[in-house]
Amino acid sequence: MKVNIVGMGYIGLPTALSMAAGGINITGTDKNKALLDTLRAGRLTFKEKGMPELFKSAQDSGNLSLSDCCVEADIYIVAVPTPYHKISKKIDASYVAGAVNDIVKVAPKGAIIAVESTIPPGTMERDVLPIIKEKGLVRGVDIHLAHVPERIIPGNMVYELQHNARTIGVDDEAVGEKLISVYRSFNKGTMTITDIKTAEMTKVVENTYRDVNIAFANELARICARDGMDVREVIKIANMHPRVNILSPGPGVGGHCISVDPWFLIGEYPEMTPLISSARKVNDAMPSFVLERVSALMKENGITDLSQVGFYGLTYKENVDDTRESPTLQLIEHLENNLVFNIRSYDPMVTHKVTDGQVMDFDEFLSSSRLVVIMVAHDHIKENEKRLEDKLVYDTRSCLKNIKTYQL
Ligand SMILES: NC(=O)c1ccc[n+]([C@@H]2O[C@H](COP(=O)([O-])OP(=O)(O)OC[C@H]3O[C@@H](n4cnc5c(N)ncnc54)[C@H](O)[C@@H]3O)[C@@H](O)[C@H]2O)c1
């Protein structure tokens, strides 16, 4: 069995390494030659717990090769980006279509194309099937289609790859069983075979569920802040009700999944998604809410210059180096749109410059910040809590326990 994984990013790479380590013959394909060079030189392209060990197992197995083009294989796994159009909110399926276009040029008769990228219901039918047909190939005979969405969380990817339940969307059971045999090389979770459209829907539903529930917590945070209540205390007590489970509020929702996937449903079903749409607006407004609080805290403490405020954390969640759509970058963008530049920020996980005003050294960051705004609960800041004792601290994540802080 030969598998070609197309897209060696946050999803494709750990999947390729896991399969190779699990005994499957893998070619990892990516258009980004610099990324392939880095991997060939034995260096990983992002930081993630357990990845160095997994990389070593994959290398030792001799099952992994890398290529900048697609190769002949029995199964193709597509793990390329799926952004959305900012105006229509519909999915931009051009990367998926591009990858499938490349695959059909080399795929042998009977090959399976399994898309792992997140796509809304109907995408395989609307954006992938025509490419197969255009080539004169018959679905279910020359090429089998499948959608196998991924649900791993950065920060715990390797564990979740091995243990999460998987959804296998296929046209026919036999194709599903073949895919299960491949995913079983590294995954111990429950595997559910369903049809493709249901698989597409479940993935976007899962992330939309999270977004809507986070929005509820964020809305409560705003109400509590207005009227002097401690939202965390309110949620803690409310969650003692046996059927209530409110999530944690925060400074916004980022990343490439939860803040993006609800738009796919809104884009496809605009008139049927008022709740999802409102939730997106609530979460997108959180960075501005944080800024309003920062401004009030500056006034309260006689700080007149934003250069004395430092934003800690540039990633969208703790202990990862992924900054995509992060609340801090949203906040900085908001300020820049209002012609406020050079916002001081620092992130121990981000070792390259992602924004002007980013300080690369923690000591330097601390020495010039009178007010520190904690945007991300990295372990690093918890370990350095004592060093913030003489600072004003606005802890939007409520992650510091032993010093006095302002809360969301
Ligand atoms: N990152 C996550 O935590 C996560 C979790 C679940 C699902 N997903 C979904 O998985 C998909 C991939 O996300 P990601 O975070 O891995 O993206 P990524 O940007 O990290 O990686 C995508 C890779 O695909 C490559 N690529 C693009 N077009 C190509 C082509 N035609 N041929 C070969 N390579 C190509 C890019 O160069 C890039 O390296 C998205 O649909 C995303 O929504 C991501």
The ligand as an ORCA input file, in Angstrom:
! r2SCAN-3c Opt
* xyz 0 1
  N      -4.043     23.240     11.908
  C      -5.007     22.648     12.588
  O      -4.988     22.604     13.804
  C      -6.144     21.921     11.878
  C      -6.955     21.039     12.594
  C      -7.968     20.361     11.917
  C      -8.167     20.605     10.569
  N      -7.380     21.480      9.887
  C      -7.604     21.689      8.460
  O      -6.575     20.997      7.754
  C      -6.280     21.685      6.523
  C      -4.788     21.961      6.454
  O      -4.468     22.853      7.506
  P      -2.967     23.088      7.985
  O      -3.076     23.828      9.261
  O      -2.212     21.832      7.908
  O      -2.461     24.070      6.809
  P      -0.946     24.539      6.544
  O      -1.047     25.870      5.902
  O      -0.139     24.372      7.785
  O      -0.394     23.474      5.495
  C      -0.863     23.343      4.210
  C       0.303     22.980      3.292
  O      -0.235     22.672      2.011
  C       0.716     23.115      1.031
  N       0.021     23.176     -0.257
  C      -0.944     24.041     -0.660
  N      -1.364     23.709     -1.898
  C      -0.662     22.620     -2.294
  C      -0.663     21.814     -3.442
  N      -1.481     22.038     -4.469
  N       0.213     20.773     -3.507
  C       1.043     20.523     -2.458
  N       1.078     21.242     -1.330
  C       0.224     22.282     -1.245
  C       1.234     24.410      1.589
  O       2.481     24.741      1.024
  C       1.321     24.097      3.083
  O       2.604     23.647      3.453
  C      -7.160     22.934      6.520
  O      -8.339     22.662      5.816
  C      -7.477     23.129      7.989
  O      -8.697     23.827      8.183
  C      -6.352     22.126     10.505
*
